[in-house]
Amino acid sequence: MDTNPKLRISNAYSFDDISIVPGTVTIDPDKVTTDFCIGSYKFSIPIIAAAMDAITSPKFIQELNNLGGLGVMNLEGIQTRYKNPDETLKKIINSSPLQATKVLQKLYSSSIQQELIKERINEIKSNGTTCAVSITPGKVNELAPIAIDSGIDILVIQSTVTTATYISDKESTLILSDLIKESPIPVIVGNCVTYETAMELIEAGASGLLIGVGPGAACTTREVTGVGIPQVTATMNCSTARDDYFKKTGKYIPIITDGGIRTGGDICKSLVSGADAVMLGTPLAQSSEAPGKGFNWGMASPHPDLPRGTRIDIGTKCSLKKLLFGPASVHNGTQNFIGALKVCMGMLGTKTIKEMHNSEIVISPSLKTEGKSYQIK
């Protein structure tokens, strides 16, 4: 009898554990390209706004699209439950820290209204904005047909952990490959963190993958359930699956690192780890255009039995344009994300995001503190 079973454990790395090695050639940052694509849709910056009610109102999505990015609306959130979402958002924002979770649970218990789904989609598309919406696997069979008929451009199927098959006694079984095969539009799927699941989702026909379980600032999944993999390792796992699939089929599926990103440096590390774009939540919630007015809360916060998110007070820091393009008025990397990305690409000698995937990474847990004693308070 084996009394000393082998432990199934390995090292995994987060943004603060690694650094990027500069290239042997440098390029003028003005000569680089930050484009990325989802299906036939092309965006000039690799920034996607998370489907969180404190961030992605129809107006915010339009603003981000005008700046070159993509916003995703939560089809099961405040926007589709209340005719006047601003009044509901005020109740969440004005609730005390002790009552916030109860208020969220109560407000999100109201029914989703089909007519509001169509109304919000029409609002987003009114000026030609690309419309993407997020639905959880358990609601896809019910809500996706309505959203597609209403004219969405991109469908996002998203939950804390997503697999190729979703089985439930409450809702009908969802086979992603069947849904994607029938979908007339690109389908982004997430979230996942392992090679095997990423490959299954890619082979099921996903047009893009969201990577990350529990790293978001407003998410407490890791504390509540203990589940998750640090983002650098998770991104590498899934991008390796993407690369292997590309070698076999010639079809390229973009990888999107979702959550845990705080600075321009984190964005650059995500892309060098294999991502084609990043999904941001809390950083965008700090913009003056965000409907949360300096607050943010996780998508799992309203869960009736096991909330895995919390409302956080982050404050309003600057405009969305300044956050993305500067000029930065702080030195900590939390403004001018695209400027930081272009400078990094110049240092690496990479003209495109795909070229960044070939850059070298080293493990360097002291990178942020080495020689910085006067900056650390």
C-alpha positions in Angstrom: 0.0 0.0 0.0 1.4 3.4 -1.0 1.5 5.6 2.1 3.3 8.4 0.4 1.2 9.4 -2.6 2.7 11.8 -5.2 1.5 15.4 -4.8 0.1 16.9 -8.0 1.6 20.4 -7.7 3.6 22.7 -9.8 4.8 26.4 -9.8 2.5 29.1 -11.3 3.3 32.8 -11.8 1.4 36.1 -11.5 2.3 39.5 -13.0 4.5 40.5 -10.1 6.6 37.3 -10.4 7.9 37.9 -13.9 9.5 40.5 -16.1 10.0 41.0 -19.9 13.5 40.8 -21.4 14.2 43.6 -23.8 14.8 42.8 -27.5 18.0 42.9 -29.4 16.5 45.5 -31.8 14.4 48.6 -30.7 11.6 50.3 -32.7 10.2 53.8 -32.6 6.9 53.4 -30.6 5.1 55.4 -33.3 5.8 52.6 -35.7 4.0 49.8 -33.8 0.5 48.5 -34.3 -1.8 47.6 -31.5 -4.7 46.1 -33.5 -6.5 42.9 -32.6 -9.5 41.1 -34.2 -12.5 39.0 -33.1 -13.8 37.2 -36.2 -14.2 39.9 -38.9 -14.2 42.8 -36.3 -11.0 44.8 -36.0 -10.2 47.0 -33.0 -7.3 49.5 -32.9 -6.5 48.9 -29.2 -6.4 45.5 -27.4 -8.8 46.7 -24.6 -12.1 45.0 -23.8 -14.3 46.4 -21.0 -15.6 43.7 -18.7 -19.4 43.0 -18.6 -19.8 44.6 -15.2 -22.7 46.9 -14.4 -20.4 49.5 -12.8 -18.6 49.9 -16.1 -20.5 49.0 -19.2 -23.6 51.0 -19.8 -24.6 51.6 -23.4 -23.0 55.1 -23.3 -19.7 53.8 -21.9 -19.6 51.1 -24.5 -20.0 53.8 -27.2 -17.3 55.9 -25.7 -14.8 53.0 -25.6 -15.6 52.0 -29.1 -14.9 55.5 -30.3 -11.5 55.2 -28.7 -10.8 51.9 -30.5 -11.8 49.3 -27.9 -14.7 46.9 -27.3 -17.2 47.0 -24.4 -19.3 44.1 -23.3 -22.8 44.6 -21.7 -24.0 42.1 -19.0 -27.3 40.8 -20.4 -28.3 39.6 -17.0 -27.5 42.8 -15.1 -29.1 46.1 -14.1 -29.4 47.3 -17.7 -31.9 44.6 -18.6 -33.8 44.4 -15.3 -34.7 48.0 -14.8 -36.2 50.6 -17.1 -34.2 53.3 -15.3 -30.9 51.7 -14.5 -29.3 54.9 -13.2 -31.8 55.0 -10.2 -30.9 51.4 -9.4 -27.2 52.1 -9.7 -27.5 54.9 -7.2 -29.1 52.5 -4.6 -26.0 50.3 -4.9 -23.5 53.2 -4.8 -25.2 54.8 -1.8 -25.6 51.6 0.3 -23.3 51.2 3.3 -20.4 48.7 3.2 -22.2 46.4 5.6 -25.4 46.4 3.5 -24.0 46.5 0.0 -24.1 42.7 -0.6 -27.7 42.4 0.6 -28.7 45.4 -1.6 -27.0 43.7 -4.6 -28.8 40.4 -3.9 -32.1 42.1 -3.7 -31.8 44.3 -6.7 -30.5 41.5 -8.9 -33.4 39.3 -8.0 -35.8 41.2 -10.3 -36.6 39.5 -13.5 -34.8 40.2 -16.8 -37.1 42.0 -19.2 -36.9 40.9 -22.9 -38.0 44.3 -24.1 -35.1 45.9 -22.3 -32.6 43.6 -24.0 -33.7 44.9 -27.4 -33.8 48.5 -26.1 -30.3 48.4 -24.7 -28.9 46.7 -27.8 -30.5 49.4 -30.0 -29.0 52.1 -27.8 -25.5 50.7 -28.2 -25.8 50.3 -32.0 -27.5 53.7 -32.5 -24.2 55.3 -33.6 -22.6 52.3 -35.3 -20.9 50.9 -32.2 -20.0 47.2 -32.2 -22.3 45.5 -29.8 -21.1 42.6 -27.6 -23.1 41.1 -24.8 -22.3 38.6 -22.1 -24.6 35.7 -21.0 -23.9 32.9 -18.4 -24.1 29.3 -19.7 -27.3 28.6 -17.8 -29.1 31.5 -19.6 -27.7 31.1 -23.1 -30.5 29.0 -24.5 -33.1 31.5 -23.2 -31.4 34.8 -24.0 -29.0 34.3 -26.9 -31.7 34.0 -29.6 -33.3 37.3 -28.4 -29.9 39.1 -28.4 -29.0 37.7 -31.8 -32.4 38.7 -33.3 -31.9 42.1 -31.8 -28.7 42.7 -33.8 -25.7 42.0 -31.5 -22.4 41.6 -33.3 -20.5 39.4 -30.8 -21.8 37.0 -28.2 -19.8 36.3 -25.0 -20.6 33.2 -23.0 -19.0 33.8 -19.6 -19.0 32.3 -16.2 -16.4 31.9 -13.4 -15.3 28.6 -14.9 -16.5 27.5 -18.3 -16.2 24.1 -20.0 -17.3 22.7 -23.4 -20.4 21.2 -21.8 -22.6 22.7 -19.1 -24.8 20.3 -17.3 -27.6 21.3 -14.9 -30.9 19.9 -13.6 -32.4 23.4 -13.5 -31.7 24.4 -17.1 -31.3 22.3 -20.2 -27.8 21.0 -21.0 -25.7 23.4 -23.1 -23.4 21.9 -25.7 -21.2 24.8 -26.8 -20.2 23.2 -30.1 -23.9 23.0 -31.1 -24.6 26.6 -30.2 -21.5 27.9 -31.9 -22.2 25.9 -35.0 -25.6 27.5 -35.3 -24.5 31.0 -34.3 -24.3 33.6 -37.2 -21.9 35.8 -35.2 -18.6 35.3 -33.4 -18.8 33.7 -29.9 -16.2 34.4 -27.2 -16.1 31.9 -24.4 -14.7 32.0 -20.9 -13.4 31.8 -18.4 -10.7 29.0 -18.4 -7.1 28.6 -17.2 -5.9 25.2 -18.4 -4.5 23.8 -21.7 -7.0 21.0 -21.8 -10.1 23.2 -21.3 -8.8 25.8 -23.7 -8.3 23.2 -26.4 -11.8 21.8 -25.9 -13.4 25.3 -26.2 -11.3 26.1 -29.3 -12.2 22.8 -30.9 -15.9 23.6 -30.0 -15.6 26.6 -32.3 -15.0 29.5 -30.0 -14.0 32.7 -31.8 -12.0 33.9 -28.7 -11.2 32.7 -25.2 -11.3 34.6 -21.9 -8.6 33.6 -19.5 -8.7 33.9 -15.7 -10.5 32.5 -12.6 -10.8 34.9 -9.6 -8.0 37.5 -10.1 -10.3 40.5 -10.4 -10.2 43.2 -7.7 -13.9 42.9 -6.9 -13.9 39.1 -7.1 -13.6 36.8 -4.0 -13.8 33.4 -5.8 -10.3 32.5 -4.8 -11.0 33.3 -1.1 -14.4 31.6 -1.1 -13.6 28.5 -3.1 -9.8 28.3 -3.3 -10.0 27.9 -7.1 -7.7 29.7 -9.6 -4.4 29.9 -11.4 -2.2 33.0 -11.5 -2.7 35.0 -14.7 0.7 34.6 -16.3 0.6 30.8 -16.1 -3.0 30.7 -17.1 -2.4 32.8 -20.1 0.6 30.7 -21.1 -1.4 27.5 -20.7 -4.3 28.6 -22.9 -2.1 30.4 -25.5 -0.1 27.2 -26.0 -3.4 25.4 -26.8 -4.2 28.2 -29.2 -0.8 27.9 -30.9 -1.0 24.1 -31.2 -4.5 24.4 -32.7 -3.2 27.0 -35.2 -0.3 24.6 -36.2 -2.9 21.8 -36.9 -5.6 23.9 -38.6 -4.2 27.2 -39.7 -7.1 28.9 -37.8 -6.0 31.5 -35.2 -8.2 32.0 -32.1 -7.4 35.2 -30.0 -6.7 34.8 -26.3 -8.0 37.5 -23.9 -6.5 37.8 -20.4 -9.3 38.8 -18.1 -8.8 40.2 -14.6 -6.0 41.1 -12.2 -4.6 43.8 -14.4 -3.7 47.1 -12.6 -1.0 48.8 -14.7 0.3 49.2 -18.2 3.1 46.8 -17.2 0.5 44.1 -16.4 -1.1 44.6 -19.9 2.3 44.2 -21.5 3.1 41.0 -19.5 -0.3 39.6 -20.5 0.4 40.1 -24.2 4.0 38.7 -24.0 2.5 35.7 -22.1 0.5 34.9 -25.2 -2.7 37.1 -25.0 -4.0 39.1 -28.0 -6.0 41.5 -25.8 -7.0 42.1 -22.2 -10.3 42.5 -20.5 -10.3 45.2 -17.9 -12.7 45.8 -15.0 -11.7 47.9 -12.0 -9.2 50.1 -14.0 -12.0 51.2 -16.3 -14.4 51.6 -13.3 -12.1 54.5 -12.2 -12.8 56.5 -15.3 -15.2 59.5 -15.0 -17.5 57.9 -17.7 -18.1 54.7 -15.7 -21.7 54.4 -14.4 -20.4 53.0 -11.0 -19.1 56.5 -10.1 -16.0 55.2 -8.5 -17.4 51.9 -7.2 -17.2 48.5 -8.7 -18.7 45.1 -7.8 -18.1 41.5 -9.1 -20.5 39.8 -11.3 -20.9 37.0 -8.7 -21.7 39.5 -5.9 -25.5 39.1 -6.2 -25.4 35.3 -6.0 -28.4 34.5 -3.7 -26.5 31.8 -1.6 -22.8 32.2 -2.2 -21.7 35.7 -3.3 -18.1 35.5 -4.7 -17.6 39.2 -5.2 -17.7 42.4 -3.2 -18.4 46.1 -3.8 -15.2 48.1 -3.7 -14.7 51.8 -3.4 -11.9 52.8 -5.9 -12.7 56.4 -6.6 -12.8 58.3 -9.9 -9.3 59.0 -11.1 -9.5 60.5 -14.7 -11.3 60.4 -18.0 -11.4 57.2 -20.1 -9.3 58.9 -22.8 -6.6 59.8 -20.3 -6.7 56.3 -18.8 -6.0 54.8 -22.2 -3.9 57.5 -24.0 -2.7 59.9 -21.4 -1.1 62.2 -20.7 -0.4 60.4 -17.4 -0.4 62.6 -14.3 0.8 59.7 -12.0 4.0 57.6 -12.2 2.7 54.2 -11.1 1.5 52.9 -14.5 -2.2 53.3 -13.9 -2.7 55.8 -16.7 -1.9 55.9 -20.4 -2.1 52.1 -20.9 -1.7 52.3 -24.7 1.3 54.6 -24.4 2.9 52.1 -22.1 2.2 49.3 -24.5 3.7 51.1 -27.4 6.9 52.0 -25.5 7.2 48.3 -24.4 6.7 47.1 -27.9 9.5 49.5 -29.0 11.8 48.2 -26.3 11.1 44.6 -27.5 11.6 45.4 -31.1 8.1 44.1 -31.9 5.8 45.8 -34.4 2.6 43.8 -33.6 1.0 42.1 -30.6 1.6 38.7 -32.2 5.3 39.4 -32.4 5.3 40.1 -28.7 4.4 36.4 -28.1 8.0 35.6 -29.1 9.6 37.8 -26.5 11.4 36.3 -23.5 10.2 36.3 -19.9 12.2 35.7 -16.8 11.1 35.0 -13.2 11.9 38.1 -11.2 9.9 38.6 -8.0 12.1 41.5 -6.9 11.7 43.5 -10.2 9.4 46.1 -8.7 11.4 46.6 -5.5 15.0 46.3 -6.7 16.7 49.7 -6.1 13.4 51.4 -5.4 13.7 51.9 -1.6 13.0 55.6 -1.9 9.7 54.9 -3.8 8.4 52.3 -1.3 6.6 53.9 1.6 
